[in-house]
Amino acid sequence: MVSKRLSREAGHRRKFLAIIDDTPECERAVAYASKRAQSTSGVLVLLYVIEPDDFQHWLGVEKIMREEATATARAALDSYANKVRQKLGIEPELVVREGKPTEEIHKLIEEDQDIAILVLAAGAGKEGPGPLVGAVAGKGAAFPIPVTVVPQNLSDEEIDSLA
């Protein structure tokens, strides 16, 4: 059960959450979520989740790897944020978390009661739609808010007409 969404109450704005990762379809999710945020006077939230499995090394190396992963996350968020600012003139909220992606998405949704829509993009490759879209379709990670899944092969023009 998710806490009550506040996005429709006075003083609140509906937020669209897009996940930043290294999948090729990520850019399409951001394009759709940012356009929806703009067209509905909402807010775009970009989340990058650093998976801690990458840090299971000696203590000194772990600290360096964590710092590098955080720098990579910030750089990826800044890159997408700059594209959104330049194209649409909106300022996204940027969030970095460390943990398992589905768990961190759930936590952020619970903490920020204005997040009303999770936007994911489905990959078009033979390896499947992608890990997060696969998690939505599976039993263990259903999200507590509506999820919009954007096909990776949509053009900017198609996204503009749909969003």
Secondary structure, 3 states (H helix, E strand, C coil): CCCCCCCCCCCCCCEEEEEECCCCCHHHHHHHHHHHHHHCCCEEEEEEEECHHHHCCCHHHHHHHHHHHHHHHHHHHHHHHHHHHHHHCCCCEEEEEECCHHHHHHHHHHHCCCEEEEEEEECCCCCCCCHHHHHHHCCCCCCCCCEEEEECCCCHHHHHHHC
